[in-house]
Amino acid sequence: MNLRALLALAGLSLIAASAWFFIESVTGTGDPVPAAVEPRTLQSGPPSPQAPSTRSSDSGTVAEGAGKKPSMNWQRLGALMNGGDASALPAPSSGDVARFLAKHGETAENLVVAFQRTRDRRLLDRALALFPNSPLVLMAAIDGTPQKPAQVGQQYGADAERVDLIERWKAADPNNPLPWIYSAQERFKAGPSADAVAEVREALEHSGFYTYSTERMDAAQQLYETMGLHPTEASLFAMTGLTFVPAGEVNQTARMLMEWRKKAADSGDAAAADEALRLTYGLGRIFATPEASRYLIGQLVGISMEARVLAELPADARPEWLSSSPAQLRAEIDAIKQDVREAVGGLEPVIQSRNEEVLSEYSRRMRNEGEAAALAWLKRTGAGKGR
């Protein structure tokens, strides 16, 4: 089953509904990527303020402080879930952002979320000025720094500005493998190289995978509530459109490792070729950690890389870095696919029945226990199948 088919099954989950569009945009591949989690089980200065108005210019919802209790916008929620239509997400106006920051403060997470939801560079610059050593701000700054195209006649290579930000991120969050993965991706721009491979090797020595998603979700929910959205709707939208894993960087790094493997194999360097497979598989296993697999997109990215490596090995091979034979691991992946098929789809009755209580509990479980666990709860309890 390819990625598009799997997410068609998972399309009724808010995060899964948008996962395909994100991965397709950065990879252009249809790798087989069922959901996987903890080993082999399905788990789970800012813009000048404008005068406040009583209605957000984009959200179409009575804003906070207008004296009217927010209500669920079921039509908008349904549009977002029906194919992951990102245009259904309300876009904050500059007035919304000004009110949000005035009420909740110019914290690192608030400024980053405001930037990510508006793409107003002034907000990111403000965050960098106030919090120059914040890992969250540095990650956002790397993602917000455009990739510079190579000049005519020049080889495409690492971007000095991004490399500087990455090195600062390493120092600010030294147990997080992500800065080293970003560093490898930058070095891979000029093609497979020993320096880039060394960065991947170093990444696997750091176990504290973290994308600061909890902080960003909390801030995004407060932003949407400031815009006048119902708390449950704000909670769900806070999780939607959030970059939980750097799928572009990770997939590009994995592809370049496989090119490095081919180069090593063609030159007769069997040890280097084997290491390239081991490192690629190790990248996939990073996404089996609880934090990385918290949402389906992380699980999808990890399984994609694992499957890519297993496809290169004989069914009965047993390299020391695999816990079982490739045939056994592929069978386990098939079992996880079946788990996914049985887990997804349970949210549709909740939306159809407009069961606010169940949707609120689903949102709470998804944030606290993970997306797969929340879907499993819907299936196990039959919540939302009737009122």
N, C-alpha and C positions, 0 to 999 in steps of 0.2 A: 504494500500500500504506500503510495507516495504522499508527500506532505499536503498537497492540495486535497486529496481524498480524505486524509485523516482529519484535517480541520473542517471539512464539510460535516463530518460526524460531530466534531466538537464545536460547531458553529454557534450553538446556543449558549455557550459560555462567553461571558463578556471579554475575558482576556484572550481566550482561544479564537474568538471571532475576529480579533484584530491581528492575531499572531501571523496568519498567513500573509497578510498584506505587508507586514513589516519584514518578514523573512524574505519574501519574494523580491521586495524592493532592493535588498542588500545582497542577496545571493544569486537570484535568478535560477535557482535549482529546485528540483523536486525530490530531494533525497528522502529515503524512507525514514520517518521520524515519529514513531509512536511515543507515548509518554512513559517516562521512567523516572524513578526517584531512588530513595535509599535502597541500596543494592537489591535490584530485581523484584521490587514490589511497587505497585501503583500507590503513590502517597500525595503523600502529599507535602551711581545716583539714578535713582529711578525716575521715570517720566514725571514731568511736572503735573501735580495733582489737578484734576478738573473738579468743578463744582459737582458734588454728589447729586445724583438724580434718584428718583424712586424706582427706576426700571433700568436694568442693564440693557445697553444698546444691542447686545448680541444674544443674551440668554432668553429674552422674552418672558422673564419671570419676575414677579414683584420682588424688589431687592430688600435686603435685610434692613430693618428699621422702618419699613413702610407701614407697619401696623397690621399686616395681613399674614396669617399663618401659611407657610409654603405648602403646596400640594404636589403630589407625585405627577410628573408628566409622563404618563404611560406610553403615549404615542412616540415621544422622543426616545424613550428607553427602548421601545420595540424596534425603532428604526436603527438604532445603534447595534442591536443584537442581530438584526436580520442582514447578515453579511458584513458586519463590522464597519458600517458607514461612519467614518470618522467625522464627517461633516455634521453629524447629529450632536457632537460634543459642543456645548455652548462655549463660545470664545469670549474670554474676559476683555472688557474694554479698559482703556486707561483709567477711567473712573473707578471701575471695579477693583483694579489693582491698587489704586491709591487708597481706597477705603479699607481693603484687606491689610495693607501694610500699616496703615494708621491704627487699626484695631489690634493686629497680632504682632506687629513689630518687624523690623528689618533684620530678621535672623537669616542665617545662611540658607536654611531650607526654604524659607518663605521667598527670598529673592530668587533662588534657583527655580522653584516651581513657577513663580510669576514669569520668569524668563522662558521656561520651557513651554508654558501655555500661551505665550504671546509672541515669542521670538524677538522681543525688544532687547537689543544688545545692551542698552543702557542699564538694564536690570542686572545683567551678568557682570558688567564692568563695576557696578556698585558692590556686588557681592565680592568680587576679587579685591576691591579696595578695602572692604571691611574685614574680610576673612581670607587673607592670602594663603593661609596654610590649611584651610578646611579641605579634607578629602572630597567631600561632596561638591564643593565649589570647583575644585580642580578638575574633577571628572566632567562636570557640566561645561567647564571652559574648554576642555579637549573636544568634547562632542560639538561645542558651539564654534570651534575654530575651523573655518572652511579648509578643505584639502586644496592646496595650491597645485595647479597643473604644471607639468614640466614645460620649460621653455623650448622653443624649436632648437633642435640640435643638442639638447641636454638630456641626460638620463634622469628618469623619474626617481626621486629618492626621498628620504625622511625629511619632514618639515621641521625646521629648527624651532619654531614657536611651539609646536605640539610636543616635540621632544623635551623642551624645557619644562612644560607643564607636567608631562609624564614623570620626569625625574623628581619634580616637587611632590607629585602624588605618591611616588614610592616612599619618599622620606616621611610623608604625613600619615601613611597607612601601610607600614612595612610588612604586615602579615597578610595583606590582601593580594591575591595573584593577579588581579585585573590590571594594575599598572604595567606589569611585565608582559601581559598579553598584548596590551596596547603598544608597548615598546617593540615587541616582536613584529607586530603588524606594520609599524612604521619602517622598520628595517627591511622587511620583506618587500617594500615597494619597489626596490631596485632589483628584485629577484631573490631566489633562494640564496641564503648566505649562512656561514657558520655563526656570525654574530647574532643573527635573528634566531637561529636554532638555540643558541645559548640562552637567549631571553625566555624562550618557552621552557627550557630545562629549569631555569630559575623560578619561573612561575609555579611549576609543580611542587616546589619546595615550600610554598606559602599556602596555608590551609584556610585562611580567613576570608573566603569569598564574601563580598558584601557590595551591594549597589545602593545602599542607603534608601531602600525603597520604603521602609516604614516611616522614616522622617518625611520623605516626599509625599507619601500618601496622606499623612496627617495634615500637612500643609495644604495640599490640593483640596482636601475635603473642606478645610476652613475657607479656602478661596471660593469654592462653589457655594458654600453656605452663605458667604458674604454676598454672593450674587443673587441669593434668594431661592436656591434650590432646596428641596426637601432633604433632610439629613441622609436618608437612605439612598436617594438618587445621587446626592453629592458624594457619598461613600463609594458607590459603584463607579461613578465617573472619575473619581480620584484614582482608581485602579486602572481605568481604561486610558490608553494612550501613554502610559508610563513605560519608559524603557527599563525593563527588569533585568535584561541581560544584553550585553553588547554583541548582538548576533552577527553584525557585519564584521567586526574585528575578529571575532572568534572563528567564523566560517572562513574568512580570508586567510587567517593564520593556518587553519587546518588544510586548506587547499595548497598553500605554499609548502607546508610540511610534506604533503604527498608529492609535490614536484621535487622537493629535496630528496625524497626517497627514490624517485625515478632516476634522478641524476646520479645518486650514489649507486644504485643497482646497475645502471649502464656502465659505470666506471669500475664495477667489480667490488665495491666496498660494501660487503654484506652487513657489517656491523653498523655502519651509518644508516643503511636502509632499514634495518630492524629498529634502530633507535627512532627513526622518523615515525614508524608505525606505533611504537610504544608511546611517544610523546603525543601523537594525535589521539590515541586511545585515552591517555591520561587527561587530556583536555576535556574529552567527553565525560570522564568520570568526575571531573570537577563539578559538573552540572547534575550529578547525582547527590550532592550534598543538600541538606534540608533547605538552606537559604537559597541556593541556586535553583532548586526544583520547586520552589514555593508556588510558582505559577506555571501553567502548561508550556509557555514559550521556552522557559529554561529547560524543562524536561525534553522538549522537542529538539532543542539545539544539541543537548548532550547525546541523545540517542542517535541523532543524525551522524555525529562523528564516530560513535562506537560502531554503527552499522557500516560506515565507510571503511573502517579498518578491518572488520570481520570479513567483509567481502573480498579482501585481498589475501586472506589466509586459507590454506587447505582446511577442510572440515575437521580433520583429525590433528591439526597442528596444536602444539602446546608450549608456546613461548612462556618463559618464567613470569612474565608480567600479566598473564591472563589467569583468572581464577578457575576457568574451565576451558574446554575445547571450544573453538569457534562454532561448531555445530550445536553444542549445548547452549551457548550464549545466544545464538540466533533463535533457538527454540524458546528461550526465556523471553526474548524480544517479541516473538509471536504471541506468547501468552499475555504479555503486557498490552499488545494491540487489542486483544480480546477484552481485557479489563477496561480499556479506554472505550471501546464500542459500547460496553454495558454501562459505563459511568456517565457518558455525555448524554445530553438531551433532556435532562431532568428539569432544567430551568424554564423550558417553554411553557409548561402548564402554569407556572407561577406568574409569568407575564400575562398569559391569556386570562387567568382568573383574577388578575390584579390583586393578588394576595400580598398586601404590604407587610404583614407580620412575618410571613415566611421569607420574603425577599430580604428583609432586614436581618433575619437570622442567618440566611445564606451569606450575606455580605460580611457579617461578623465572623463566621467560620472561615470564609475565604481569606480574610486578612490575618486571622490568628492561627489557623491550622493549615492553610494552603488550599489551592483551587481543587485539586483532586479530592481532598478530604471533604470539601464542601459539596461537591457533586455526589460523592458517595453517600453523604448524609441525606441528600434529597432522595436518592434512590432507595436507601435503606428504610427511611421513614415514610416514603410516599408523600412527603410534604408538597403542597401546592397542587395536588391532583384533584382537589375539591375544596370547597370552603365550608 
